[in-house]
Amino acid sequence: MKEILGSRKMDNVHSDIRGPLFIEANEMQKCGLDVLKLNTGNPASFGFKMAEGIHNVLKAQLERAVGYCDFRGMPDARESILAYHKSKGIQNIVEDDIYIGNGVSEVVSFALQSLLDDGDEVLVPTPCYSLWSNSVYLCGAKPVYYVCDERSEWNPDCKDIESKITSKTRAIVIINPNNPTGALYSDEILLKIADIARKNNILIFSDEIYDRLVMDGLSHTSIAALAPDIPVVTMNGLSKSHCLCGFRCGWMILSGPRAATEEYRQNLVKLTSMRLCANALSQLIIPTAMADMETPASMVRPGGRIYEQREATVSELEKIDSISVVKNKAAFYIFPKLDVKKLNITDDRRFARDLLHATNILIVPGSGFDWQEPDHFRIVMLPEPDILRRAVYKMGEFLDGYRQK
């Protein structure tokens, strides 16, 4: 029998967050080693709990989730999502503009497959959460990377975006707040991106899953609220703000001029109805969660876990001579920079592996986020502050004597 070959669409797909190094860490754990996994943004792994109100809803409404529901999502769930996004200033949207999915990961695939043909291009940020670049590849299209500028607090470089638009460009992706940098984009930058999309007649995909995890008295702005005249697909969900990753509860909402997106909307209907419906059990909790803004707010104000974990991590990173860091304003990620000349680092995956075996700490190298230089890595700041302090201190000790040959 001839060899069964795989799809060439998978050639550039990668998942460093749960890739070979993650598997290696699992093997270390099987051998009895205690590995601190700072690779995945999974709050439940670090003791974050489900709100009591969500427990109660699940117990009381379980029977509602037995059968298929509307392919777009349960009406009361979409009603609460609609109210939330209207409160953020997104105009002229209705419940049928909302599609609930099994996490943002699923709705990203729906959004891209409904738009892209082979050879099309999508502008995605670098560094980039690899879900986006991978999903573009799987559509037979090409991710074209625009730079987020560390010297400008990781805001997108709008001149770089403009320079990379071609006749094949179909969309611009923004991740705001950002993963892996924790950056929060300014309204000025968002308006510039909207203007680029407007002038070039292209769609915007805005991944806003961390919009309720913003610190330092700042607030998040949806680009769709700033640009009601252009098509925007806004993605959001409950995995991070309410620590419900395993529920796989995400959604997208399509705003902008309806006449310009009618065919695209019909493609979304085809895909979401073909899937029948998203997990009905997770949809039961959406109205309760969307009415509970205290849970996310309590985590990011001074004294809250995410806030204090960030403070602990940054304070220790700033003590390490061979690291510089831009303090994140949102989410629970930070993307430190290594002094690669001092450390002679030419391979960031090798650095991450060496760190793992020397310290039992698992991080993700910058290349896992489509960053082209071997000089960054991401830390997930979800363990308790004292654990993070000790972990970063151990990183510093490791770097004191580390040089790649």
Phi, psi and omega per residue, in radians:
M1 nan 2.388 3.109
K2 -1.197 2.690 3.116
E3 -1.110 2.402 3.069
I4 -1.487 1.945 -3.089
L5 -1.549 2.618 3.106
G6 -1.531 2.983 3.130
S7 -1.216 2.381 3.074
R8 -1.187 -0.324 3.092
K9 -1.091 -0.327 -3.124
M10 -1.525 -0.092 -2.997
D11 -1.013 -0.682 -3.077
N12 -1.765 0.049 -3.128
V13 -1.337 2.346 3.127
H14 -2.524 2.666 3.090
S15 -2.470 1.447 -3.091
D16 -1.258 -0.411 -3.137
I17 -1.072 -0.686 3.063
R18 -2.233 0.811 -3.093
G19 -1.720 -2.654 -3.049
P20 -0.992 -0.674 -3.122
L21 -1.217 -0.608 3.057
F22 -1.099 -0.742 3.108
I23 -1.106 -0.693 3.097
E24 -1.085 -0.728 3.103
A25 -1.098 -0.682 3.092
N26 -1.072 -0.699 3.113
E27 -1.136 -0.642 3.081
M28 -1.091 -0.708 3.110
Q29 -1.129 -0.673 3.109
K30 -1.087 -0.453 3.117
C31 -1.514 0.091 3.063
G32 1.674 0.060 3.130
L33 -1.426 2.547 3.119
D34 -1.611 1.850 -3.089
V35 -1.828 2.236 3.055
L36 -1.570 1.929 -3.051
K37 -1.614 1.783 3.094
L38 -1.827 0.610 -3.050
N39 -1.796 -0.512 -2.982
T40 -2.139 2.334 3.122
G41 -1.415 1.264 -3.066
N42 -2.108 1.554 -3.013
P43 -0.964 -0.617 -3.090
A44 -1.064 -0.492 3.131
S45 -1.164 -0.296 -3.090
F46 -2.062 0.434 2.977
G47 1.585 0.082 3.057
F48 -1.271 2.339 -3.000
K49 -1.907 2.756 3.034
M50 -1.257 2.431 3.099
A51 -1.118 2.539 -3.087
E52 -1.049 -0.641 -3.133
G53 -1.053 -0.561 3.123
I54 -1.256 -0.697 3.014
H55 -0.927 -0.847 -3.048
N56 -1.128 -0.705 3.129
V57 -1.111 -0.763 -3.134
L58 -1.064 -0.748 3.139
K59 -1.145 -0.714 -3.030
A60 -1.362 -0.497 -2.968
Q61 -2.054 0.275 -3.023
L62 -0.911 -0.694 -3.071
E63 -1.124 -0.436 3.133
R64 -1.138 -0.351 -3.040
A65 -1.691 0.123 -3.060
V66 -1.276 -0.689 -3.097
G67 -1.768 3.004 3.013
Y68 -1.064 2.579 3.004
C69 -1.991 -3.050 3.105
D70 -0.926 2.441 -3.075
F71 -1.121 -0.421 3.063
R72 -1.433 -0.410 -3.107
G73 2.328 2.806 3.132
M74 -1.044 2.404 -3.076
P75 -0.994 -0.758 -3.109
D76 -1.216 -0.540 3.068
A77 -1.153 -0.807 -3.141
R78 -1.176 -0.586 3.096
E79 -1.070 -0.729 -3.139
S80 -1.244 -0.630 3.069
I81 -1.120 -0.758 3.129
L82 -1.033 -0.813 -3.126
A83 -1.069 -0.690 -3.132
Y84 -1.121 -0.845 -3.077
H85 -1.247 -0.534 3.004
K86 -1.112 -0.676 3.134
S87 -1.122 -0.370 3.094
K88 -1.600 0.072 3.003
G89 1.718 0.090 3.096
I90 -1.341 2.182 -2.967
Q91 -1.749 2.757 2.956
N92 0.945 0.787 3.079
I93 -2.053 2.637 3.128
V94 -2.306 3.008 -3.063
E95 -1.030 -0.599 -3.119
D96 -1.290 -0.064 3.012
D97 -1.477 -0.063 -3.055
I98 -1.868 2.357 3.091
Y99 -2.228 2.033 3.115
I100 -1.537 2.414 -3.115
G101 -2.310 3.080 3.077
N102 -1.441 1.281 -3.057
G103 1.488 2.827 3.072
V104 -1.081 -0.513 3.126
S105 -0.958 -0.741 -3.117
E106 -1.243 -0.757 -3.091
V107 -1.222 -0.467 3.021
V108 -1.068 -0.774 3.135
S109 -1.126 -0.698 3.089
F110 -1.080 -0.797 -3.073
A111 -1.103 -0.721 -3.114
L112 -1.331 -0.772 -3.129
Q113 -1.086 -0.534 3.140
S114 -1.292 -0.231 -3.052
L115 -1.930 -0.686 -2.823
L116 -1.675 2.506 2.927
D117 -1.953 2.875 3.085
D118 -0.946 2.318 3.092
G119 1.569 -0.185 3.072
D120 -1.162 2.845 -3.138
E121 -2.164 2.520 3.073
V122 -2.251 2.242 3.080
L123 -1.395 2.111 3.132
V124 -2.198 2.657 -3.091
P125 -1.323 2.709 2.877
T126 -2.217 2.155 0.047
P127 -1.200 2.676 -3.024
C128 -2.373 2.362 2.956
Y129 -1.107 2.105 -2.887
S130 -1.166 -0.219 2.998
L131 -0.879 -0.740 -3.053
W132 -1.228 -0.887 -3.130
S133 -1.130 -0.725 3.112
N134 -1.062 -0.750 -3.103
S135 -1.164 -0.599 3.063
V136 -1.120 -0.803 3.103
Y137 -0.997 -0.739 -3.086
L138 -1.169 -0.306 3.062
C139 -1.523 0.011 -3.086
G140 1.391 0.216 -3.133
A141 -1.824 -3.069 -3.050
K142 -2.177 2.153 2.982
P143 -1.332 2.273 3.066
V144 -1.963 2.127 -2.951
Y145 -1.573 2.207 2.961
Y146 -1.830 2.674 -2.983
V147 -1.527 2.356 2.844
C148 -1.697 2.264 -2.901
D149 -1.650 1.987 3.128
E150 -1.058 -0.577 -3.125
R151 -1.243 -0.256 3.106
S152 -2.008 0.707 3.124
E153 0.968 0.608 3.061
W154 1.189 0.353 3.015
N155 -1.240 2.610 3.077
P156 -1.046 2.517 3.069
D157 -1.544 1.789 -3.024
C158 -1.189 -0.542 3.072
K159 -1.140 -0.656 3.100
D160 -1.164 -0.679 3.081
I161 -1.027 -0.883 -3.114
E162 -1.040 -0.677 -3.068
S163 -1.201 -0.309 -3.044
K164 -1.841 0.089 3.067
I165 -1.368 2.301 3.090
T166 -2.252 -3.102 3.106
S167 -1.162 -0.271 -3.126
K168 -1.639 -0.104 -3.078
T169 -1.240 2.183 -3.129
R170 -1.907 -0.399 -3.047
A171 -2.817 2.784 2.982
I172 -2.037 2.276 3.055
V173 -1.742 2.290 2.921
I174 -2.136 2.501 3.096
I175 -2.078 1.821 -2.956
N176 -2.541 1.978 -0.057
P177 -1.040 2.713 -2.912
N178 -1.625 2.527 2.914
N179 -2.111 2.007 0.517
P180 -1.882 0.060 -2.952
T181 -1.562 -0.355 -3.040
G182 1.287 0.269 3.141
A183 -1.283 2.639 3.029
L184 -2.079 2.090 -3.013
Y185 -1.354 2.504 3.130
S186 -1.345 2.720 3.073
D187 -1.056 -0.626 3.137
E188 -1.037 -0.779 3.129
I189 -1.161 -0.759 -3.135
L190 -1.068 -0.716 3.119
L191 -1.117 -0.646 3.106
K192 -1.161 -0.732 3.115
I193 -1.117 -0.747 3.108
A194 -1.047 -0.695 -3.141
D195 -1.155 -0.660 3.082
I196 -1.090 -0.782 3.121
A197 -1.107 -0.700 -3.131
R198 -1.106 -0.822 -3.101
K199 -1.160 -0.508 -3.054
N200 -1.848 0.079 3.060
N201 0.983 0.879 3.137
I202 -2.193 2.775 -3.069
L203 -1.463 2.645 3.011
I204 -1.979 2.283 2.940
F205 -1.840 2.154 -3.098
S206 -2.106 1.909 3.121
D207 -1.542 1.912 -3.017
E208 -2.110 0.560 -3.027
I209 -1.061 -0.402 -3.109
Y210 -1.784 0.314 -2.987
D211 -1.163 -0.296 3.126
R212 -1.730 0.071 3.137
L213 -2.018 1.090 -3.093
V214 -1.995 2.376 -3.024
M215 -1.962 3.113 2.985
D216 1.137 0.507 3.115
G217 1.277 0.176 3.137
L218 -1.530 2.937 3.114
S219 -2.383 2.718 -3.105
H220 -1.680 2.446 3.061
T221 -1.996 2.285 3.023
S222 -1.388 2.283 3.134
I223 -1.099 -0.505 3.108
A224 -1.126 -0.504 3.104
A225 -1.264 -0.532 -3.141
L226 -1.433 -0.336 -3.027
A227 -2.366 1.200 -3.111
P228 -1.196 -0.196 -3.070
D229 -1.617 -0.018 3.138
I230 -2.171 2.678 -3.137
P231 -1.225 2.221 3.101
V232 -2.348 2.327 2.985
V233 -1.869 1.987 -3.117
T234 -1.744 2.220 3.116
M235 -1.879 2.469 3.106
N236 -2.758 3.125 -3.126
G237 3.056 -2.969 -3.021
L238 -1.934 -0.070 -3.024
S239 -0.978 -0.744 -3.009
K240 -1.700 -0.836 -3.055
S241 -1.140 -0.545 -3.116
H242 -2.091 0.241 3.009
C243 0.997 0.842 -3.044
L244 -2.183 0.762 -3.052
C245 -0.936 -0.764 -3.051
G246 -1.214 -0.272 3.111
F247 -1.314 -0.290 3.131
R248 0.879 1.065 -3.033
C249 -2.087 1.736 3.115
G250 -2.396 3.005 -3.141
W251 -2.729 2.880 2.985
M252 -2.281 2.659 3.133
I253 -2.353 2.225 -3.072
L254 -1.757 2.077 3.130
S255 -2.092 3.012 -3.138
G256 1.838 -3.060 -3.054
P257 -1.117 2.114 -3.052
R258 -1.145 -0.646 -3.102
A259 -1.090 -0.517 -3.100
A260 -1.386 -0.231 -3.029
T261 -2.177 0.291 -3.029
E262 -1.079 -0.821 3.132
E263 -1.135 -0.711 3.107
Y264 -1.062 -0.742 3.104
R265 -1.055 -0.714 3.139
Q266 -1.129 -0.620 3.064
N267 -1.148 -0.673 3.076
L268 -1.085 -0.713 3.110
V269 -1.080 -0.771 -3.141
K270 -1.026 -0.821 -3.076
L271 -1.215 -0.799 -3.085
T272 -1.244 -0.571 3.101
S273 -1.326 -0.554 3.071
M274 -1.078 -0.607 3.104
R275 -1.329 -0.126 3.135
L276 1.352 -1.154 3.048
C277 -2.939 2.841 3.017
A278 -1.361 2.911 3.125
N279 -0.886 2.003 -3.066
A280 -1.229 -0.557 -3.123
L281 -1.058 -0.763 -3.125
S282 -1.210 -0.455 -3.139
Q283 -1.237 -0.402 3.131
L284 -1.022 -0.560 -3.001
I285 -1.551 -0.155 -3.024
I286 -1.063 -0.854 -3.140
P287 -1.014 -0.731 3.132
T288 -1.136 -0.779 -3.132
A289 -1.122 -0.732 -3.099
M290 -1.234 -0.341 3.038
A291 -1.486 -0.144 -3.070
D292 -1.910 1.468 3.057
M293 -1.524 -0.152 3.131
E294 -1.226 -0.629 -3.136
T295 -1.011 -0.946 3.101
P296 -1.153 -0.672 -3.110
A297 -1.087 -0.637 -3.107
S298 -1.174 -0.417 -3.106
M299 -1.443 -0.431 -2.995
V300 -1.909 -0.039 3.037
R301 -1.508 2.794 3.093
P302 -0.899 2.282 -3.047
G303 1.697 -0.373 3.097
G304 -1.341 2.751 -3.009
R305 -1.071 -0.865 -3.068
I306 -1.118 -0.721 3.119
Y307 -1.066 -0.867 -3.079
E308 -1.202 -0.559 3.088
Q309 -1.188 -0.675 3.073
R310 -1.108 -0.810 -3.123
E311 -1.044 -0.745 3.137
A312 -1.108 -0.764 -3.107
T313 -1.146 -0.839 -3.093
V314 -1.119 -0.746 -3.110
S315 -1.066 -0.637 3.117
E316 -1.345 -0.680 3.102
L317 -1.048 -0.663 -3.096
E318 -1.195 -0.223 3.102
K319 -1.506 -0.179 -3.049
I320 -1.633 2.081 -3.050
D321 -1.080 -0.589 -3.033
S322 -1.610 0.243 3.113
I323 -2.281 2.435 2.916
S324 -2.153 2.720 -3.027
V325 -2.637 2.457 2.978
V326 -1.692 2.055 -3.082
K327 -1.085 2.255 -3.136
N328 -1.288 2.637 3.124
K329 -1.851 -0.173 -3.055
A330 -2.709 3.002 3.123
A331 1.063 -2.837 3.134
F332 -2.329 0.718 3.098
Y333 -2.183 2.651 3.003
I334 -2.487 2.629 -2.960
F335 -2.222 1.324 -3.068
P336 -1.181 2.722 3.119
K337 -1.895 2.309 3.100
L338 -1.598 2.513 3.019
D339 -1.403 1.546 -2.994
V340 -1.233 -0.447 3.091
K341 -1.202 -0.785 3.123
K342 -1.132 -0.681 -3.051
L343 -1.630 -0.127 -3.125
N344 0.994 0.697 -3.119
I345 -1.505 2.162 3.063
T346 -2.081 -0.170 -3.076
D347 -2.409 1.827 -3.057
D348 -1.291 -0.454 3.065
R349 -1.195 -0.663 3.065
R350 -1.129 -0.715 3.086
F351 -1.005 -0.814 -3.128
A352 -1.091 -0.659 3.117
R353 -1.205 -0.754 3.114
D354 -1.078 -0.723 3.107
L355 -1.076 -0.775 -3.135
L356 -1.011 -0.839 -3.042
H357 -1.330 -0.393 3.122
A358 -1.524 -0.516 -2.992
T359 -2.179 -0.176 -3.016
N360 1.093 0.545 3.092
I361 -2.020 2.207 -3.125
L362 -1.801 2.107 3.030
I363 -2.175 3.057 3.094
V364 -1.972 2.202 3.122
P365 -1.200 2.752 -3.100
G366 -1.023 -0.547 3.130
S367 -1.096 -0.395 3.064
G368 -1.179 -0.207 3.102
F369 -2.045 0.518 3.082
D370 1.033 0.523 3.017
W371 -1.557 2.301 -2.921
Q372 -1.483 -0.291 3.141
E373 -1.765 2.643 -3.089
P374 -1.508 0.650 -2.910
D375 -2.087 0.186 -3.133
H376 -2.369 2.821 2.991
F377 -2.672 2.761 -3.134
R378 -1.854 2.392 2.994
I379 -1.957 2.279 2.981
V380 -1.556 2.073 -3.032
M381 -1.695 1.129 -3.121
L382 -1.936 -0.399 3.044
P383 -1.147 2.886 3.105
E384 -1.029 2.674 -3.058
P385 -0.914 -0.761 -3.111
D386 -1.125 -0.627 3.106
I387 -1.150 -0.741 3.122
L388 -1.147 -0.718 3.100
R389 -1.007 -0.838 -3.125
R390 -1.113 -0.699 -3.122
A391 -1.123 -0.807 -3.130
V392 -1.181 -0.630 3.065
Y393 -1.045 -0.751 3.103
K394 -1.105 -0.659 3.065
M395 -1.051 -0.766 3.126
G396 -1.062 -0.775 3.090
E397 -1.041 -0.748 3.125
F398 -1.071 -0.774 -3.082
L399 -1.217 -0.450 3.139
D400 -0.996 -0.617 -3.107
G401 -1.983 0.244 -3.020
Y402 -1.696 2.286 2.968
R403 -2.531 2.310 3.021
Q404 -1.422 2.421 3.127
K405 -1.663 nan nan
